[in-house]
Amino acid sequence: IPKVKLGNYDAEMTEEFFRAVAMHSGLTLHIRVLCGRNVHHIIEAVFKAFARALSEAVAHDPRVHGV
């Protein structure tokens, strides 16, 4: 992620945020930015994709029993 400021937000902190989440939660995260020019939209997409993946990962699956 480029070294830019988005308002008061330092875009470089995005990588640090996800590194901290992974280290302190025991998760393995694979985040790749394949394309894009607008840093705001890239960061927004990364957070949205993470939220959707996490939501799916913790969702109750009625087919799974005894876990």
C-alpha positions as CSV (number, residue, x, y, z in Angstrom):
1,I,0.0,0.0,0.0
2,P,1.5,3.4,-0.9
3,K,2.6,5.9,1.7
4,V,-0.4,8.2,1.6
5,K,-2.8,9.9,4.0
6,L,-6.5,9.4,3.6
7,G,-7.8,12.3,5.7
8,N,-6.3,11.5,9.1
9,Y,-5.7,7.9,8.3
10,D,-2.3,6.7,7.3
11,A,-2.8,4.1,4.6
12,E,0.3,2.2,5.7
13,M,-1.5,1.3,9.0
14,T,-3.8,-1.0,7.0
15,E,-1.0,-3.6,6.7
16,E,-0.1,-3.2,10.3
17,F,-3.7,-3.6,11.4
18,F,-4.1,-6.9,9.5
19,R,-0.7,-8.1,10.7
20,A,-1.8,-7.5,14.3
21,V,-5.2,-9.2,13.7
22,A,-3.4,-12.2,12.3
23,M,-0.8,-12.4,15.0
24,H,-3.2,-12.0,18.0
25,S,-6.0,-14.1,16.7
26,G,-4.1,-17.0,15.3
27,L,-5.5,-16.5,11.9
28,T,-3.7,-16.9,8.6
29,L,-4.6,-14.1,6.3
30,H,-3.8,-14.0,2.6
31,I,-4.5,-10.5,1.3
32,R,-3.4,-9.6,-2.2
33,V,-4.2,-6.4,-4.1
34,L,-4.4,-7.5,-7.7
35,C,-5.1,-4.2,-9.3
36,G,-6.4,-0.7,-8.6
37,R,-5.2,2.9,-8.5
38,N,-7.3,4.6,-5.9
39,V,-5.9,3.8,-2.5
40,H,-9.1,4.6,-0.7
41,H,-11.0,2.1,-2.8
42,I,-8.3,-0.6,-2.4
43,I,-8.3,-0.3,1.4
44,E,-12.1,-0.2,1.4
45,A,-12.2,-3.4,-0.7
46,V,-9.7,-5.2,1.5
47,F,-11.7,-4.4,4.7
48,K,-14.9,-5.5,3.1
49,A,-13.5,-8.7,1.8
50,F,-12.0,-9.5,5.2
51,A,-15.3,-8.8,6.9
52,R,-17.2,-11.0,4.5
53,A,-14.7,-13.9,4.9
54,L,-14.7,-13.6,8.7
55,S,-18.5,-13.5,8.8
56,E,-18.6,-16.7,6.7
57,A,-16.0,-18.4,8.7
58,V,-17.8,-17.9,12.0
59,A,-21.3,-18.5,10.7
60,H,-23.2,-21.5,12.1
61,D,-23.4,-24.4,9.8
62,P,-26.3,-26.7,10.7
63,R,-24.7,-29.6,8.9
64,V,-21.8,-29.7,11.4
65,H,-22.5,-31.4,14.7
66,G,-20.4,-32.0,17.8
67,V,-17.9,-29.2,17.3
